[in-house]
Amino acid sequence: MESRHLERVLETKNLVRHYPIRRGIVFRKQIGQVRAVDGVDLYLNAGETLAIVGESGCGKSTTGRLMVGLEPPTSGAIEIGGEDIATLSAKQLRRKRREIQIILQDPYTSLNPRMTVGSIIGEPFAIHPDALAGRSKPEAVAQLMEKVGLNPEFIHRYPHQFSGGQRQRIGVARAVALQPKIIVADEPVSALDVSVQAQVMNLLLDLRDEFGLSYVFISHDLAVVRQIADRIAVMYLGKIVETGPQAAIYDHPAHPYTQALLSAAPVPDPVAQRSRTRIKLTGDVPSPADPPSGCRFRTRCWKAKDVCAIEEPILHEVGSGHSVACHFPDV
């Protein structure tokens, strides 16, 4: 896949999110901090899908929540349409959220069990009634349900009366209700069966083409990412270690961590799968409260040398749009 447009709709600049670690009951004393996101630079062009991949705990979901303004950054900028949402007031941010929405990971906990489907999908219209464009709320909700493959007759049902795949479609309908420019999809199919995953993925692709959406797609499943992504950013312990076009990442991974992730992803051909060599990483993922000096991946890397412990590698370009943060990349 290739980017369809060059208009930049989202950009993060040196994005940082640290969480304080405190001790004590009465007098709470900060004794450290968790470096969940630690200097992330990303951009998203109009009409394209940027996938953020990595192991659990690497900071992917936190980055997504920062992008939609669900959490404030410790420092750095999040520009949507050239406007830094980190500097906006609550009222201004509410207006800006018409341009960016989120699909949450778990369809079982992201929907209010006390609200009907009609109320859940129609909730954005209560905040932004002008988005109805002359329609009644039930009419707009019914159109959205039909658009995502749900029977509009189920408008008065509750979330527990739907399957996991149907619940995620409800979440998708709520996300596209205001016709945003950008959707952050945080592991949108990880809790679903494989057959249902394909249906939801096809729905996301159809909606992208129909509405001209731009996606930030967060996932640990490289097979799913390959189906939808134009560009990929690989994240490790709060840092972007490699980024580039989908073909470059899959065919010519330059960072050892990216190579390890791809070697662990199964392929549908049994013969090819048996002939592959799995890269097994040694050691545990370091704590984000106390990351290693220099390169954060060096404690698990087979290429690590003395310089890796002293000097932190910076992202540098190794190909057209392909950048890697490694002292000894495969190029």
C-alpha positions in Angstrom: 0.0 0.0 0.0 1.1 3.5 -0.6 0.0 6.8 0.9 -2.8 8.4 -1.1 -2.3 12.0 -0.1 0.5 14.1 1.3 -1.6 16.4 3.5 -0.4 15.9 7.1 -3.4 15.6 9.4 -1.7 14.5 12.6 1.8 14.9 14.0 3.5 14.3 17.4 6.7 16.1 18.3 8.9 14.7 21.1 5.8 13.4 22.8 6.4 12.4 26.4 4.1 10.8 29.1 5.6 9.9 32.4 3.6 8.6 35.4 4.8 9.4 38.9 5.6 6.5 41.3 4.6 7.6 44.8 5.1 6.0 48.2 3.4 6.7 51.5 -0.2 7.0 52.8 -0.5 10.5 54.4 2.6 12.2 52.9 2.8 10.9 49.3 6.4 11.2 48.2 7.4 10.7 44.5 10.2 8.1 44.3 10.4 7.7 40.6 8.4 7.7 37.4 7.3 5.3 34.7 8.5 6.4 31.3 5.5 5.1 29.3 6.1 7.3 26.3 9.5 8.9 26.0 10.0 11.2 23.0 7.8 9.9 20.2 7.9 11.6 16.8 5.2 10.4 14.4 3.1 11.8 11.6 0.0 10.7 9.7 -1.0 11.8 6.2 -4.6 12.1 5.0 -6.1 8.9 3.8 -3.4 6.6 5.1 -3.1 4.1 7.9 -0.2 4.3 10.3 0.3 1.1 12.4 2.0 1.2 15.8 3.3 -2.2 16.8 5.2 -3.7 19.7 5.0 -5.9 22.7 2.5 -5.3 25.5 3.6 -2.5 27.8 5.7 -0.7 25.1 3.5 2.4 25.2 1.3 1.9 22.1 -2.0 2.4 23.8 -0.8 5.4 25.9 0.4 7.0 22.7 -3.1 6.5 21.2 -4.8 8.0 24.2 -2.5 11.0 24.1 -3.4 11.5 20.4 -7.1 11.9 21.2 -6.6 14.0 24.3 -7.8 11.4 26.8 -4.6 12.0 28.7 -2.4 15.1 28.9 1.2 14.7 27.8 4.0 15.4 30.2 5.7 17.4 27.4 5.7 17.6 23.6 3.1 18.5 21.0 0.2 16.7 19.4 -0.8 18.7 16.3 -4.1 17.9 14.5 -4.5 20.0 11.4 -1.6 22.2 12.6 -3.2 22.9 16.0 -1.5 21.6 19.2 -4.3 20.0 21.2 -2.1 19.9 24.3 -2.5 23.6 24.6 -6.3 23.7 24.2 -8.9 24.4 26.9 -11.5 21.7 27.7 -14.1 23.5 25.5 -11.7 23.9 22.6 -10.6 20.2 22.9 -14.2 19.1 22.8 -14.6 20.9 19.5 -11.4 19.4 18.2 -12.5 15.9 19.1 -14.9 16.1 16.1 -11.8 15.5 14.0 -10.4 12.6 15.9 -12.1 9.6 17.6 -11.0 6.4 19.1 -12.1 2.7 18.9 -11.3 1.0 22.2 -9.8 -2.4 22.5 -12.3 -4.4 24.6 -15.9 -4.5 23.2 -17.1 -5.9 26.4 -16.0 -3.1 28.7 -16.0 -0.1 26.4 -19.9 0.1 26.1 -22.1 1.2 29.0 -24.3 -1.8 29.9 -27.1 0.5 31.2 -27.5 2.3 27.9 -29.2 1.0 24.8 -27.4 0.8 21.5 -29.3 3.8 20.2 -28.2 5.9 23.2 -24.6 4.7 22.9 -24.3 5.5 19.1 -26.3 8.7 19.5 -24.3 10.1 22.4 -21.9 12.1 20.2 -24.9 13.9 18.7 -25.9 15.1 22.2 -22.5 16.9 22.4 -22.4 18.0 18.7 -26.1 18.3 17.6 -25.1 20.2 14.4 -23.6 16.9 13.1 -27.1 15.6 12.6 -27.4 17.8 9.5 -31.2 18.1 9.7 -31.8 14.4 10.6 -33.5 13.2 13.7 -31.2 11.4 16.2 -33.0 8.0 15.7 -32.7 8.4 11.9 -29.0 9.2 12.1 -28.4 6.2 14.5 -30.3 3.8 12.2 -28.2 4.9 9.3 -25.0 4.4 11.2 -26.1 0.9 12.4 -26.9 -0.1 8.8 -23.5 1.3 7.6 -21.6 -1.0 10.0 -23.7 -4.0 9.3 -26.1 -4.0 12.3 -29.9 -4.3 12.0 -31.5 -0.9 12.8 -34.3 -2.8 14.5 -31.9 -3.6 17.3 -31.7 0.1 18.3 -33.4 -0.5 21.6 -31.3 -3.5 22.7 -28.6 -3.4 25.3 -24.9 -4.4 24.8 -25.2 -7.7 26.6 -27.6 -8.8 23.8 -24.9 -8.7 21.2 -21.9 -10.8 20.3 -18.3 -9.5 20.6 -18.1 -8.7 16.9 -21.4 -6.9 17.0 -20.3 -4.9 20.0 -17.2 -3.8 18.2 -19.3 -2.7 15.3 -21.2 -0.6 17.8 -18.0 1.0 18.9 -17.0 1.6 15.2 -20.4 3.3 14.6 -20.0 5.5 17.6 -16.5 6.5 16.4 -17.6 7.5 12.8 -20.8 9.2 14.0 -19.3 12.7 13.7 -17.5 11.9 10.5 -14.0 12.6 11.9 -10.8 12.9 9.8 -8.8 10.6 12.0 -9.6 7.4 14.0 -7.3 5.9 16.5 -8.0 2.1 16.6 -6.5 0.6 19.7 -6.3 -3.1 19.2 -9.8 -3.2 17.7 -9.8 -6.9 16.8 -7.6 -8.5 19.4 -10.5 -9.7 21.6 -12.4 -11.2 18.7 -12.4 -14.6 17.0 -10.3 -14.9 13.8 -13.3 -15.1 11.5 -14.9 -12.1 13.1 -11.6 -10.2 13.0 -11.6 -10.4 9.2 -15.1 -9.0 9.1 -14.3 -6.1 11.3 -11.1 -5.4 9.4 -13.0 -5.4 6.1 -15.5 -3.0 7.6 -12.6 -0.6 8.7 -11.2 -0.7 5.2 -14.5 0.0 3.6 -15.2 2.9 5.9 -11.7 4.3 5.2 -12.4 4.3 1.5 -15.9 5.7 1.8 -15.3 8.5 4.2 -11.6 9.2 3.4 -10.5 8.3 7.0 -7.0 8.3 8.3 -6.2 5.5 10.8 -3.7 5.2 13.6 -3.9 1.4 14.0 -2.4 0.0 17.2 -1.8 -3.7 17.3 0.7 -6.4 18.3 -0.6 -8.8 15.5 1.7 -8.3 12.5 -0.6 -10.4 10.3 -3.5 -8.0 10.9 -1.2 -5.0 10.5 0.0 -6.2 7.1 -3.6 -6.2 5.9 -4.3 -2.6 6.7 -1.2 -0.5 7.1 0.5 1.9 4.7 3.3 2.7 7.1 4.5 1.0 10.3 6.1 2.4 13.4 7.8 -0.2 15.7 7.8 0.8 19.4 9.9 -0.6 22.2 9.9 0.7 25.8 8.4 4.1 25.0 10.6 4.8 22.0 10.1 4.4 18.2 12.9 2.1 17.1 12.0 1.8 13.4 9.5 3.3 11.0 8.8 3.1 7.3 6.5 1.9 4.5 4.9 -1.4 5.0 7.0 -3.2 2.3 10.3 -1.9 3.7 9.5 -3.0 7.3 8.3 -6.5 6.3 10.8 -7.2 3.5 13.9 -5.4 4.8 13.6 -4.9 8.6 16.7 -3.1 9.8 16.3 -3.1 13.6 17.0 -6.3 15.6 13.8 -5.9 17.5 11.7 -5.6 14.3 13.5 -8.8 13.0 12.6 -10.7 16.2 8.9 -9.6 16.0 8.6 -10.7 12.4 10.3 -14.0 13.0 7.7 -14.8 15.7 4.7 -14.0 13.4 3.3 -17.1 11.8 2.9 -17.4 8.0 0.0 -19.3 6.4 2.2 -21.6 4.4 3.2 -24.7 6.5 6.3 -25.4 4.4 7.6 -21.9 4.7 6.7 -21.8 8.4 8.8 -24.9 9.1 11.8 -23.5 7.2 11.9 -20.2 9.1 14.4 -19.4 11.8 12.8 -18.0 15.0 14.8 -15.3 16.7 14.4 -15.9 20.4 15.1 -12.9 22.6 16.8 -13.5 25.9 16.0 -11.8 29.1 12.9 -9.9 30.2 11.6 -6.6 29.0 13.2 -3.9 31.3 11.0 -1.9 33.5 9.9 1.5 32.0 10.5 2.9 35.5 14.2 2.1 35.1 15.1 1.7 31.4 18.7 0.7 30.4 21.2 3.4 29.5 21.9 4.1 25.9 19.9 1.8 23.6 16.9 0.4 25.5 16.9 -2.8 23.5 20.6 -3.6 24.2 19.9 -5.9 27.2 18.1 -8.4 24.8 20.1 -7.7 21.6 22.6 -10.1 20.1 24.4 -7.2 18.3 25.0 -5.1 21.4 28.4 -3.6 21.9 29.9 -1.1 24.4 28.7 1.9 22.5 25.1 0.7 22.8 25.3 1.2 26.6 26.8 4.7 26.4 25.1 6.4 23.4 21.4 6.3 22.7 20.8 5.7 19.0 18.6 8.3 17.1 16.3 7.6 14.2 18.2 8.0 11.0 17.1 7.3 7.5 18.3 4.1 5.8 16.0 4.2 2.8 13.2 6.1 1.2 11.0 7.0 4.2 12.6 4.1 6.2 14.3 5.2 9.5 15.8 3.1 12.3 17.3 3.8 15.7 20.2 1.4 15.9 24.0 1.7 15.9 24.3 -1.5 13.8 21.2 -1.8 11.6 20.9 -4.3 8.7 20.9 -2.1 5.6 
